[in-house]
Amino acid sequence: MSSRGGMRPVRSAAAVAVLGMLLSGGLAACAYEGAGDPARTAGTEQISRPAPSAPTKGPEILGAETRNYAELQKRLATARGPALLDDSGPADGPGVGFSKTGKVTTAGRYTVTAACVGIPNAQMVISGPASEQLLSLDLDCSGVSSKVVELQEGYVGAALMRHDPNGPWTGAVAGVRITAE
């Protein structure tokens, strides 16, 4: 009796496994057959539709942005030497800002040069390893701001923050360059 009793759990487990495979195959067939039925796919079509697009910049804003990028590049050109980090982006409109990371391979003195064009002011934050804030530059967008910082080996990041991140698009831009001293 004990030998038969010991076999029942094995047979029962095997039966459950076979039954599970049959049911899953049957359910898969049902799902496949119903895939062409509009009543069944209406819910899926709504999910797969692309999200409404964000507002786009008009031609006048794009023109202002192009002119502002040209001016920004002139201002940032005052930073001499090879750039450890170099980035720029929009400084206005929805979702404004940018952040960039670079790797410092040699510890030492570096110059952070930042500028903005098309808005009165912005803020650039420079962070070091473990997101330690090294420098916060409040930018007066009428010129260029430069500061010398000591950087250790590791990663350094720069992020643009604007005081009104939900304002309208005007074509304003900002940028940063970090160069070796």
LINTA-V341572 format. One record per residue. N is the residue number from 1. PHI is phi in whole degrees, -180 to 180 (999 if undefined). PSI is psi in radians with two decimals (999 if undefined). Layout:
BEGIN
N;PHI;PSI
N;PHI;PSI
END
This chain:
BEGIN
1;999;-0.67
2;-67;-0.52
3;-72;-0.64
4;-71;-0.70
5;-64;-0.58
6;-73;-0.41
7;-84;-0.49
8;-58;-0.80
9;-62;-0.60
10;-68;-0.80
11;-64;-0.72
12;-64;-0.72
13;-65;-0.70
14;-65;-0.71
15;-65;-0.71
16;-64;-0.72
17;-64;-0.78
18;-64;-0.76
19;-62;-0.72
20;-62;-0.72
21;-65;-0.72
22;-64;-0.77
23;-65;-0.74
24;-67;-0.63
25;-66;-0.72
26;-65;-0.73
27;-67;-0.64
28;-64;-0.70
29;-64;-0.70
30;-64;-0.75
31;-64;-0.65
32;-69;-0.78
33;-64;-0.62
34;-82;-0.06
35;-63;-0.50
36;-88;-0.15
37;-76;2.04
38;-57;-0.59
39;-65;-0.59
40;-82;-0.49
41;-96;-0.11
42;-58;-0.74
43;-64;-0.64
44;-72;-0.63
45;-62;-0.69
46;-63;-0.67
47;-70;-0.65
48;-84;-0.12
49;-68;2.50
50;-66;2.59
51;-66;2.67
52;-57;2.42
53;-75;2.65
54;-70;2.73
55;-59;2.58
56;-106;2.78
57;-80;2.37
58;-78;2.97
59;-59;-0.61
60;-69;-0.64
61;-70;-0.74
62;-63;-0.65
63;-65;-0.79
64;-63;-0.71
65;-63;-0.73
66;-62;-0.80
67;-62;-0.72
68;-67;-0.65
69;-64;-0.68
70;-62;-0.77
71;-66;-0.71
72;-61;-0.75
73;-64;-0.64
74;-62;-0.76
75;-67;-0.74
76;-74;-0.27
77;-66;-0.25
78;-68;-0.32
79;-80;1.99
80;-96;2.69
81;95;2.97
82;-67;2.41
83;-88;2.24
84;-75;-0.65
85;-146;2.34
86;-148;2.02
87;-154;2.71
88;-152;2.84
89;-173;-3.14
90;-62;2.50
91;-117;0.35
92;-152;3.03
93;82;3.09
94;-64;2.43
95;67;0.55
96;-65;2.70
97;116;2.95
98;-156;2.82
99;-146;2.57
100;-145;2.58
101;-123;2.47
102;-133;2.80
103;-106;2.20
104;-88;2.00
105;-95;-0.37
106;-130;2.05
107;-64;2.57
108;160;-2.88
109;-88;2.32
110;-132;2.65
111;-105;2.24
112;-100;2.08
113;-117;2.20
114;-137;2.63
115;-156;2.81
116;-143;2.70
117;-139;2.30
118;103;-0.09
119;-136;2.85
120;-72;-0.63
121;-159;2.87
122;-156;3.06
123;-131;2.31
124;-115;2.25
125;-115;2.25
126;-110;2.22
127;-125;2.67
128;-108;-2.80
129;-55;2.55
130;59;0.53
131;58;0.47
132;-72;2.16
133;-72;2.08
134;-95;-0.58
135;-158;2.42
136;-125;2.05
137;-106;2.08
138;-88;1.93
139;-88;2.23
140;-93;1.97
141;-73;0.20
142;-86;-0.09
143;-158;-2.64
144;-119;2.48
145;-115;2.29
146;-133;2.41
147;-141;2.53
148;-96;2.31
149;-130;2.66
150;-93;2.13
151;-115;2.42
152;-93;2.87
153;-61;2.52
154;131;-2.78
155;-97;2.52
156;-126;2.49
157;-127;2.67
158;-130;2.36
159;-137;2.37
160;-92;2.29
161;-126;2.45
162;-118;2.54
163;-67;-0.44
164;-126;1.39
165;-71;-0.14
166;-109;0.19
167;-70;3.05
168;-76;2.83
169;-73;2.34
170;-129;-0.17
171;97;0.14
172;-68;2.54
173;-139;2.82
174;-149;2.77
175;-157;2.91
176;-144;2.55
177;-134;2.35
178;-117;2.08
179;-124;2.69
180;-69;2.49
181;-69;999
END
